[in-house]
Amino acid sequence: MLPLLIAVVSTLGLALAVMLSWRAAQSARTPQGAVGWVVFLLSAPYIGIFVYAIFGPHRYMRKSRLRRASRDLFDDKRPDPARADAVAVGGFDRRPFERIANLPFVAGNSVDLLIDGQAAFDAMFAAIDRAETDLLVQFYTFRDDRIGTEMIDRLIAAAERGVGVRLYTDAVGSSGLSRAAIRRMEAAGIEGVAGRRRTPLVRRLQINFRNHRKTLIVDGREAFIGGLNVGDEYLGRDPEIGAWRDTFCRITGPMVLQLQVVFAEDWHWLTGQSLRNEIGWSRPQETGTVEGLTVATGPTEDEDGASAMYFAAISAARQRVWISSPYCVPDLALLSALKLAAARGCDVRLLLPERIDHHLPWLAAFAYFDELTAAGVGIWRYQAGFVHQKVFLVDDGLCGIGSTNFDNRSFRLNFETMGVFLDHPLAEQVEDMLSADFANATRLTKTLGEQPLTIRLGAPLARLVAPVL
């Protein structure tokens, strides 16, 4: 009797694994993801069924429906990007970026570069201290170490003087935020932190649905975006990583309203609370001459917006493409775009860290370097610490600053925000900044075959999991 029962259970388990494999093949976002699920379910059906139930593509479909509902709630806050005057600064066509963002470029902004942690935190703290009505705060990683405690103290002080403070942190990225810090903020009336204490275990374990954005919006009139999180390592205080090279920017002008819409959509999706009547929605006054666009992307979108954004930027290049990112795990389209830009005679450079913070993406990058360097793409390894900024510069008029890494995780699996700007003077500032970074970097000349044995063996293996890196 027992052998028969085991046989029946085994048959049912295999049948369920086959059915889920078919479902995964239909609903996975990428061919690589579909293949991964099919192989996993058929080779280890019992474990695969359990993992699929928690992390499978069906969860993304449900979350996508919920996310679209949050987006629809603020659809009237998204002006139609359609326009006749498509060609902008430097001859760049606005339309691809506007279609990806589902927002128009808006003129009249002012953008200040904030290079490295001290400048960024000083500017953000000053803005928090002058807040009068609302603070919308969003970071992937938020710690209650030295700099985190200082941030918390200032947010609490703002809440105590009557400012509405809403804090959105990622359940995985900010898992180290202590209960004591959460209780302090909750007691001061800061919204959002109480929900973190009730975050379901499944959401904490969900590695492919992370909110990686880093945004601070003050009174609907000024905003900050970039690559920095809230933690001492972003000020170079981690003895293992050392100096931390990063970039934030302060934005004033009409573009702030776009960032506010993105935060409101995130907030509604997370909490179910609409901010339509909770915060001000007036268009900020024009403060400068920069034309800008907020490109907010994520796994619930119908297309891979972050990858498409980089593709549009690289394809538009005629003289130069400079990209700085902590990781280099491109998809095939971006790999081809970089090679074609180099073939057109563009100065194509990737600035990447020599130091390691995450081994797998660091290793996987070496599997792409030979193909890129053979096509004329320069791979530059930053030597003066760890470079974490997410910045691109195209020709002398288009640049981007935000949270989007040059890897598949940012392209397809995380929620990200990038500011895309059309402005010659700002592009010159970004050029000066990146030129200083390249002066602290060395160009890669060794092929994969000339690297140490651990890299020669590890890079091809790490590339196998590139779709989730």
C-alpha positions as CSV (number, residue, x, y, z in Angstrom):
1,M,0.0,0.0,0.0
2,L,2.8,2.4,0.9
3,P,4.6,2.0,-2.4
4,L,1.4,2.6,-4.3
5,L,0.8,5.8,-2.3
6,I,4.3,7.0,-2.9
7,A,3.9,6.3,-6.6
8,V,0.6,8.2,-6.7
9,V,2.1,11.2,-4.9
10,S,5.1,11.2,-7.2
11,T,3.0,11.1,-10.3
12,L,0.8,13.9,-9.0
13,G,3.8,16.0,-8.1
14,L,5.4,15.5,-11.5
15,A,2.1,16.3,-13.2
16,L,1.8,19.5,-11.2
17,A,5.4,20.4,-12.0
18,V,4.8,19.9,-15.7
19,M,1.6,22.1,-15.5
20,L,3.5,24.8,-13.6
21,S,6.3,24.6,-16.2
22,W,3.9,25.3,-19.0
23,R,2.4,28.2,-17.0
24,A,5.9,29.6,-16.3
25,A,6.8,29.3,-20.0
26,Q,3.7,31.4,-20.8
27,S,4.0,34.1,-18.1
28,A,7.7,34.6,-17.4
29,R,9.0,38.1,-18.3
30,T,12.0,36.8,-20.3
31,P,13.0,33.6,-22.2
32,Q,15.8,33.1,-19.7
33,G,13.4,33.3,-16.8
34,A,11.1,30.8,-18.5
35,V,13.9,28.3,-19.2
36,G,15.1,28.7,-15.6
37,W,11.7,27.9,-14.1
38,V,11.1,25.0,-16.5
39,V,14.4,23.4,-15.7
40,F,14.0,23.9,-12.0
41,L,10.5,22.5,-11.8
42,L,11.3,19.4,-13.9
43,S,14.6,18.6,-12.3
44,A,13.5,19.2,-8.6
45,P,9.7,19.2,-8.8
46,Y,8.9,19.1,-5.0
47,I,11.3,21.9,-4.1
48,G,10.4,23.7,-7.4
49,I,6.6,23.6,-6.7
50,F,7.1,25.1,-3.2
51,V,9.4,27.9,-4.5
52,Y,7.1,28.6,-7.5
53,A,4.2,29.0,-5.1
54,I,6.0,31.8,-3.3
55,F,8.1,33.5,-6.1
56,G,6.6,32.3,-9.4
57,P,5.6,34.6,-12.3
58,H,1.9,34.4,-11.3
59,R,2.8,36.6,-8.3
60,Y,4.1,39.2,-10.7
61,M,0.9,39.1,-12.7
62,R,-1.2,39.8,-9.6
63,K,1.1,42.5,-8.4
64,S,1.2,44.1,-11.8
65,R,-2.6,44.4,-11.7
66,L,-2.4,46.0,-8.3
67,R,0.3,48.3,-9.5
68,R,-1.6,49.4,-12.6
69,A,-4.5,50.3,-10.3
70,S,-2.2,52.6,-8.3
71,R,-1.0,54.1,-11.5
72,D,-4.5,54.7,-12.8
73,L,-5.4,56.5,-9.7
74,F,-2.9,59.3,-10.6
75,D,-3.3,59.1,-14.4
76,D,-4.6,62.6,-14.6
77,K,-1.4,63.8,-13.0
78,R,0.6,62.4,-16.0
79,P,0.3,65.0,-18.8
80,D,0.2,63.5,-22.3
81,P,3.8,63.3,-23.6
82,A,2.7,63.6,-27.3
83,R,4.2,66.7,-28.9
84,A,5.1,68.0,-32.3
85,D,8.5,69.6,-31.4
86,A,10.3,66.3,-30.8
87,V,13.9,67.4,-31.5
88,A,15.5,69.0,-28.5
89,V,19.0,70.1,-27.3
90,G,21.8,68.7,-29.4
91,G,19.4,67.2,-31.9
92,F,18.2,64.5,-29.5
93,D,14.7,63.1,-30.2
94,R,12.6,63.3,-27.0
95,R,10.0,60.8,-28.1
96,P,11.6,57.5,-27.2
97,F,12.3,58.7,-23.6
98,E,8.8,60.2,-23.3
99,R,7.2,57.0,-24.5
100,I,9.2,54.9,-22.0
101,A,8.4,57.3,-19.1
102,N,4.8,58.0,-20.2
103,L,5.6,61.6,-19.2
104,P,6.8,64.6,-21.2
105,F,10.0,66.5,-20.9
106,V,9.4,69.7,-18.9
107,A,11.5,72.8,-19.1
108,G,12.4,75.3,-16.4
109,N,14.2,73.1,-14.0
110,S,17.4,73.7,-12.0
111,V,19.7,70.8,-11.3
112,D,22.6,70.8,-8.8
113,L,25.1,68.0,-8.8
114,L,25.9,66.6,-5.3
115,I,29.1,64.7,-5.6
116,D,29.6,62.0,-2.8
117,G,27.9,61.4,0.5
118,Q,28.8,64.5,2.5
119,A,27.5,67.0,-0.1
120,A,24.4,64.9,-0.6
121,F,23.5,64.5,3.1
122,D,24.3,68.1,3.9
123,A,21.9,69.3,1.2
124,M,19.2,66.8,2.1
125,F,19.4,67.6,5.8
126,A,19.2,71.4,5.1
127,A,16.1,70.7,2.9
128,I,14.5,68.6,5.7
129,D,15.1,71.3,8.2
130,R,13.3,73.9,6.1
131,A,10.4,71.6,5.2
132,E,7.0,73.2,6.0
133,T,4.3,70.9,4.9
134,D,5.4,67.5,3.5
135,L,8.4,65.2,3.4
136,L,8.2,62.2,1.0
137,V,11.2,60.0,1.8
138,Q,12.2,56.8,-0.1
139,F,15.3,54.7,0.2
140,Y,16.1,51.1,-0.7
141,T,18.5,50.9,2.3
142,F,17.9,52.8,5.5
143,R,20.1,52.0,8.5
144,D,20.0,53.4,12.0
145,D,23.8,53.8,12.2
146,R,25.4,57.2,12.7
147,I,24.1,58.9,9.5
148,G,20.8,57.0,9.7
149,T,20.2,58.2,13.3
150,E,20.9,61.7,12.2
151,M,18.4,61.4,9.4
152,I,15.8,59.9,11.8
153,D,16.4,62.7,14.3
154,R,15.7,65.3,11.6
155,L,12.6,63.5,10.3
156,I,11.3,63.3,13.8
157,A,12.0,67.0,14.4
158,A,10.1,67.8,11.2
159,A,7.1,65.6,12.2
160,E,7.0,67.3,15.6
161,R,6.7,70.8,14.1
162,G,3.8,69.6,12.0
163,V,5.3,68.4,8.8
164,G,3.6,65.3,7.3
165,V,6.5,62.8,7.0
166,R,6.1,59.6,4.9
167,L,8.9,57.1,4.8
168,Y,9.1,54.3,2.3
169,T,11.8,51.7,2.8
170,D,12.3,48.4,1.1
171,A,11.7,45.3,3.2
172,V,14.8,43.6,2.1
173,G,17.2,46.5,1.6
174,S,16.3,48.0,5.0
175,S,15.9,44.7,6.9
176,G,18.6,45.9,9.3
177,L,16.5,48.9,10.5
178,S,16.0,48.2,14.1
179,R,12.7,47.9,15.9
180,A,13.8,50.6,18.3
181,A,14.3,53.1,15.5
182,I,10.9,52.1,13.9
183,R,9.2,52.6,17.3
184,R,10.8,56.1,17.6
185,M,9.6,57.2,14.2
186,E,6.2,55.6,14.7
187,A,5.8,57.4,18.1
188,A,6.6,60.7,16.3
189,G,3.8,60.1,13.8
190,I,6.0,59.3,10.8
191,E,3.9,57.3,8.4
192,G,5.0,54.1,6.7
193,V,7.3,52.7,9.3
194,A,4.5,51.0,11.2
195,G,3.6,49.1,8.0
196,R,7.2,47.8,7.8
197,R,6.7,45.9,11.1
198,R,3.7,44.1,9.6
199,T,5.4,43.3,6.3
200,P,4.6,39.7,5.4
201,L,7.4,37.2,5.3
202,V,6.8,36.6,1.7
203,R,7.5,40.2,0.8
204,R,10.7,40.2,2.8
205,L,11.8,37.1,0.9
206,Q,10.8,38.4,-2.5
207,I,14.2,39.1,-4.0
208,N,12.9,40.1,-7.5
209,F,10.4,42.8,-6.6
210,R,12.5,45.3,-4.8
211,N,11.9,49.1,-4.7
212,H,15.4,50.4,-5.4
213,R,14.5,54.1,-5.7
214,K,16.3,56.8,-3.6
215,T,14.2,59.9,-3.5
216,L,13.5,62.8,-1.1
217,I,10.8,65.4,-2.0
218,V,10.3,68.5,0.2
219,D,7.1,70.5,0.1
220,G,6.5,69.6,-3.5
221,R,9.1,72.2,-4.6
222,E,12.5,70.5,-4.4
223,A,13.6,66.9,-4.8
224,F,16.7,64.8,-4.5
225,I,17.5,61.6,-6.5
226,G,20.6,59.5,-7.2
227,G,22.5,56.5,-6.1
228,L,23.0,57.0,-2.3
229,N,21.2,55.2,0.4
230,V,21.1,56.0,4.1
231,G,24.0,54.3,5.8
232,D,27.5,55.0,7.0
233,E,29.2,53.1,4.1
234,Y,27.9,55.8,1.8
235,L,30.1,58.3,3.6
236,G,33.1,56.0,3.3
237,R,32.9,54.7,6.8
238,D,33.0,51.0,6.0
239,P,36.6,49.8,6.6
240,E,36.3,47.0,4.0
241,I,34.9,49.1,1.1
242,G,36.6,52.3,2.0
243,A,36.0,55.5,0.0
244,W,32.6,55.6,-1.6
245,R,32.1,57.4,-4.9
246,D,28.5,58.3,-5.6
247,T,26.3,61.1,-7.1
248,F,23.0,62.6,-6.1
249,C,21.3,65.7,-7.5
250,R,19.0,68.4,-6.2
251,I,16.1,69.3,-8.6
252,T,13.8,72.3,-8.4
253,G,11.1,73.2,-11.0
254,P,8.3,71.4,-12.8
255,M,10.1,68.0,-12.8
256,V,9.5,67.8,-9.0
257,L,5.8,67.2,-9.7
258,Q,6.7,64.1,-11.8
259,L,8.7,62.7,-9.0
260,Q,5.8,63.3,-6.6
261,V,3.5,61.3,-8.8
262,V,5.9,58.4,-8.8
263,F,6.1,58.4,-5.0
264,A,2.3,58.7,-4.7
265,E,1.9,55.6,-6.9
266,D,4.4,53.7,-4.9
267,W,2.8,54.8,-1.7
268,H,-0.7,53.7,-2.8
269,W,0.6,50.3,-3.9
270,L,2.4,49.8,-0.6
271,T,-0.2,51.1,1.8
272,G,-3.5,51.4,-0.1
273,Q,-3.6,55.1,1.0
274,S,-4.2,57.7,-1.7
275,L,-2.3,61.0,-1.4
276,R,-4.5,62.9,-3.8
277,N,-5.9,65.0,-1.0
278,E,-3.1,64.6,1.5
279,I,-0.3,66.6,-0.3
280,G,-0.2,69.6,-2.6
281,W,-0.3,69.0,-6.4
282,S,0.5,72.5,-7.7
283,R,3.0,72.7,-10.5
284,P,6.3,74.1,-9.1
285,Q,7.5,77.4,-10.5
286,E,10.3,77.4,-13.1
287,T,13.6,77.9,-11.5
288,G,16.2,77.3,-14.3
289,T,16.8,76.4,-17.9
290,V,17.2,72.6,-17.7
291,E,14.8,70.4,-19.6
292,G,14.2,67.2,-17.7
293,L,12.2,64.0,-17.5
294,T,11.6,61.4,-14.7
295,V,12.0,57.9,-16.0
296,A,10.4,55.6,-13.4
297,T,10.6,51.9,-14.3
298,G,9.7,48.6,-12.7
299,P,8.8,44.9,-13.2
300,T,5.1,45.6,-13.5
301,E,5.5,47.7,-16.6
302,D,4.5,46.2,-20.0
303,E,8.0,46.7,-21.4
304,D,11.5,46.7,-19.9
305,G,11.7,50.5,-19.5
306,A,15.1,50.8,-17.9
307,S,16.8,48.8,-20.6
308,A,14.9,50.7,-23.3
309,M,16.0,54.0,-21.7
310,Y,19.7,53.0,-21.9
311,F,19.1,51.7,-25.4
312,A,17.6,55.0,-26.5
313,A,20.4,57.0,-25.0
314,I,23.2,54.8,-26.5
315,S,21.5,54.8,-29.9
316,A,21.3,58.6,-29.9
317,A,25.0,59.0,-29.5
318,R,27.1,60.4,-32.3
319,Q,30.3,61.4,-30.4
320,R,30.3,59.9,-26.9
321,V,28.7,57.5,-24.5
322,W,30.0,57.4,-21.0
323,I,28.3,55.2,-18.4
324,S,29.2,54.9,-14.8
325,S,27.7,52.0,-12.8
326,P,28.7,49.6,-10.0
327,Y,27.7,46.6,-12.2
328,C,27.9,45.7,-15.8
329,V,25.5,42.8,-16.7
330,P,23.9,44.0,-20.0
331,D,21.2,42.3,-21.9
332,L,21.9,41.3,-25.6
333,A,20.2,44.5,-26.9
334,L,22.4,46.8,-24.9
335,L,25.5,44.7,-25.6
336,S,24.8,45.3,-29.3
337,A,24.0,49.0,-28.8
338,L,27.4,49.6,-27.1
339,K,29.2,47.8,-29.9
340,L,27.4,49.6,-32.6
341,A,28.1,53.0,-30.9
342,A,31.8,52.1,-30.9
343,A,31.5,51.1,-34.6
344,R,30.1,54.5,-35.4
345,G,33.2,56.0,-34.0
346,C,31.8,57.1,-30.6
347,D,34.0,57.3,-27.5
348,V,32.3,54.5,-25.6
349,R,33.4,54.1,-22.0
350,L,32.1,52.1,-19.0
351,L,33.4,53.2,-15.5
352,L,33.1,50.3,-13.1
353,P,34.6,49.5,-9.6
354,E,37.7,47.5,-9.1
355,R,36.6,46.7,-5.6
356,I,33.8,44.2,-4.9
357,D,30.6,44.6,-2.9
358,H,28.6,41.8,-4.5
359,H,30.7,39.0,-5.9
360,L,28.3,37.5,-8.5
361,P,27.7,40.6,-10.6
362,W,31.3,41.7,-10.3
363,L,32.4,38.3,-11.7
364,A,29.7,38.1,-14.4
365,A,30.9,41.4,-15.8
366,F,34.2,39.8,-16.8
367,A,32.3,37.5,-19.1
368,Y,31.3,40.5,-21.2
369,F,34.5,42.5,-21.3
370,D,36.4,40.7,-24.1
371,E,33.5,41.1,-26.5
372,L,33.1,44.8,-25.6
373,T,36.8,45.7,-25.7
374,A,37.2,43.9,-29.1
375,A,34.5,46.2,-30.4
376,G,36.3,49.3,-29.2
377,V,34.5,49.9,-25.9
378,G,36.7,51.1,-23.1
379,I,36.4,49.4,-19.8
380,W,37.7,51.6,-17.0
381,R,38.3,50.2,-13.5
382,Y,37.9,52.8,-10.7
383,Q,40.8,52.7,-8.2
384,A,40.1,55.4,-5.6
385,G,37.4,53.4,-3.7
386,F,34.1,51.9,-4.7
387,V,32.1,53.7,-7.4
388,H,28.4,53.3,-6.9
389,Q,27.0,56.2,-9.0
390,K,24.5,55.5,-11.8
391,V,25.2,58.2,-14.4
392,F,25.3,58.4,-18.1
393,L,26.5,61.1,-20.5
394,V,25.7,61.2,-24.3
395,D,27.5,63.6,-26.6
396,D,27.4,67.1,-25.0
397,G,23.7,67.6,-24.2
398,L,22.1,64.5,-22.7
399,C,22.8,63.0,-19.3
400,G,21.1,60.8,-16.7
401,I,21.4,60.5,-12.9
402,G,19.5,58.2,-10.7
403,S,19.2,54.7,-9.2
404,T,19.3,52.5,-12.3
405,N,22.3,50.2,-12.5
406,F,23.6,48.8,-15.8
407,D,22.4,45.3,-15.1
408,N,19.4,43.0,-15.6
409,R,18.2,43.4,-12.0
410,S,17.7,47.2,-12.5
411,F,16.4,46.6,-16.1
412,R,13.7,44.1,-15.2
413,L,13.4,43.2,-11.6
414,N,13.6,46.4,-9.5
415,F,11.7,49.6,-9.3
416,E,14.1,52.4,-10.3
417,T,14.1,56.2,-11.0
418,M,16.3,58.0,-13.4
419,G,16.4,61.7,-14.1
420,V,17.1,62.4,-17.8
421,F,18.3,65.9,-18.6
422,L,18.8,67.9,-21.8
423,D,21.1,70.8,-21.1
424,H,24.5,71.8,-22.3
425,P,25.8,73.4,-19.1
426,L,24.7,70.5,-17.0
427,A,26.2,68.0,-19.4
428,E,29.5,69.9,-19.1
429,Q,29.4,69.6,-15.3
430,V,28.7,65.8,-15.7
431,E,31.6,65.6,-18.1
432,D,34.0,67.3,-15.7
433,M,32.8,65.0,-12.9
434,L,33.3,61.9,-14.9
435,S,36.6,63.0,-16.3
436,A,37.9,63.3,-12.7
437,D,36.6,59.8,-12.1
438,F,38.4,58.4,-15.2
439,A,41.6,60.1,-14.0
440,N,41.2,57.8,-10.9
441,A,40.7,54.7,-13.1
442,T,42.8,52.4,-15.2
443,R,41.7,51.0,-18.6
444,L,41.3,47.3,-18.7
445,T,43.8,45.7,-21.0
446,K,43.9,42.0,-19.9
447,T,41.6,39.5,-21.6
448,L,39.6,37.0,-19.6
449,G,42.2,34.4,-20.4
450,E,44.9,36.6,-18.7
451,Q,42.9,37.1,-15.5
452,P,43.5,35.0,-12.3
453,L,42.1,31.5,-12.2
454,T,39.2,32.4,-10.0
455,I,37.9,35.0,-12.5
456,R,38.6,32.8,-15.5
457,L,36.5,30.0,-14.0
458,G,33.9,32.1,-12.1
459,A,33.0,34.7,-14.8
460,P,31.3,32.2,-17.2
461,L,29.5,30.5,-14.4
462,A,28.3,33.8,-13.0
463,R,27.0,34.8,-16.4
464,L,24.7,31.8,-16.3
465,V,22.6,33.6,-13.7
466,A,22.9,37.0,-15.5
467,P,19.1,37.4,-15.9
468,V,18.7,37.9,-12.1
469,L,21.9,39.9,-11.6
